[in-house]
Structures are given as structure tokens and as C-alpha cells.
Amino acid sequence: MKIGFIGLGIMGKPMCKNLLKAGHECLVYDIMEETMKELAQCGAISCGSAMEAAAGRELVITMLPNSPHVKEVVMGENGIRNSMERGSILVDMSSIAPLASREIGLSLAGKGIEMLDAPVSGGEPKAIDGTLSIMVGGKREIYDRIKEILLVMGSSAVYCGELGAGNTTKLANQIVVALNIAACSEAFTLAQMAGVDPALVYEAIRGGLAGSTVMDAKVPMMLEGEDKPGFRIDLHIKDLNNALDTAHGVGMGLPLTSQVMEMLQQLRADGQGQKDHSALVKYYEKMTGSAVSKKK
Ligand code: NAD
């Protein structure tokens, strides 16, 4: 299929590479020229603007940081809704506010353009392997039409409901991930402070009920003192902001999420926003003066 792909960051780049490997023709655009060069070497066609990448495509995929970026790329002055054809489909795979997805979808519907929100979970390693978990909102028949393309980038795609339902699902995912990282940070710092080697604690508990995909992905990073992203603290703050807004909009509070949000805000204020979210452990390191990372 002829696909336009906009946003070639940590996630978008490997996702687009997998589409190219599967034989799809991809026209790509990112404000960072460097990343377009790398994809051109894999067979993609670089474009000078998002509008150009989207023009005449049956399918356009966006993988951008947050709601304002997607709104700008789709509905801005040079937005792709001006170059996409009637009957074509936009699949926004960014993690954005569910309300923003609905607003963007509404503006496209006026031009006869279909939209799905299809955020992902799994991070860079699963984006590279093509084994992301994809959660989809929008019209079911549109999902059925493009499901096979989603499954080039992911090992599962679940239809969750109307437009915005994909991003609501993603917010639930991000709450579980953030709270799990915070629990690991607290627990492993306790072990360190109480005189038990955190690496042994990890080995002892990872196979039991406390073990999780998050623990296996993030605790080894904490133990190694590795904080290269992965998933940046700044992006997780963005997701928790969207979760808190959404919760308040439906009349509920998120007491645990707001607690972890304050820890992440403190880390950002300390200049750590670009680090991997597993660097949340540094909040506890600062509090106790004791690090869980192995001495190098
Ligand atoms: P990133 O910052 O690495 O990539 C975003 C890309 O968008 C960058 O290359 C940037 O240059 C580009 N961009 C920004 N504004 C643009 C514009 N106006 N036009 C064209 N390109 C533009 O972020 P990422 O980690 O790839 O994440 C992308 C989305 O996926 C986010 O919503 C994030 O929350 C979500 N996500 C990330 C991960 C992860 O582990 N990194 C996992 C799941 C979901």
C-alpha cells in the first residue's frame, strides 16, 4: 500500500522500517532531516512537508509526541487534511488525549477522511521487533480494512471502541506502567537501605506474583544505572497529564497517579526530563542518599 508516515522518532523510525520491509511504499516526513536520511537508505521517499507525504496516499500514519503536535500536523495552516484525499485514512499512533483524537477526527470527517486512534505499548525494542501491542479506536469497518498493516508493526491489535477509545486504553496502560516503576523504585531502594543486595532481591522476586514485564524491562536498567531513553520522563508526564485531565472530565480523581506525577515533576525540575522513566528511582536516591545501582 502507499503509506505516508509522519514523525520518525524513537518509535516512528523502526515502525516505518518494518512497513518498508513488508513491501509497502512509504513517503516520510519529520522536522528532523537526519532521521529522514536514515529511512531513505531503507527505501523510503523523503518529503519536504507533512502535506507532501500525505498527498494522494490511501493511508497516512502519524507518530508524534502529543495532542498539539498532531493537531498542528493535521489541522494547522499547512495541515495534511488539506492534501489527503476523500476516502483516505489517517491512523494516529501517537499517545494523545482522547478528546483531541475526537476533535481531529471530526475535522477530518468534514472532508470525507476517515480516522483511527491507534496508540501502542511496548517501547523501542518492540517497535524494532514489530511486536507492539496496539489499541484501536474508530469505526470498526475501517479497523478491519487496515488491521493487517497494523500487524506488520505489532503482534496484537485490539479494537477498543469509538474514536478516542484507543487513547483511553493507552492512558490506563500508562497509569499501570508509571505506578509499577514507582513501586519498583520504592521496593528496591528499601532493600538497599536495609542491607540486602537489590540485584538478589530482583532475582528472588521476578518469577513470583510481584514480577512483571515492567519489572523485567526497567529494574535491570536501575541496577545498571542506565537511563538512556527508551521512554522519556517528559513523555510520561505528558501521558499522566492527559490521564488526570480525562479522569477529572469524567468526575473521578486519580490519587495514586497524582502522587507519581509529583515525583516525575520533581525529576523534571532537577533537569532529568530527557532520561528514561526508569530514572524515577533517582527520586528515591535523592531522598535517601542511597543508590540501587551496582557500583561500577
Ligand atoms: P520522539 O520524540 O522520539 O519522536 C517524535 C518525532 O516527531 C520526532 O522525530 C520529532 O522530530 C517529530 N515531530 C515533532 N513535531 C513534528 C512536526 N510538526 N512534523 C513532523 N515531525 C514532527 O517520541 P517517541 O518516543 O517516538 O514517541 C512518539 C509517540 O509514541 C508519543 O506520543 C509517545 O508517548 C508514544 N510512545 C512512545 C513509546 C516509547 O517507548 N518511546 C512507547 C509507546 C508510545
Residues whose N, C-alpha, C, O or C-beta is under 5 A from the ligand:
A	BS01	NAD	G7 L8 G9 I10 M11 G12 Y29 D30 I31 M32 M63 L64 P65 N66 H69 M93 S94 S95 V120 S121 G122 G123 E124 G230 F231 L235
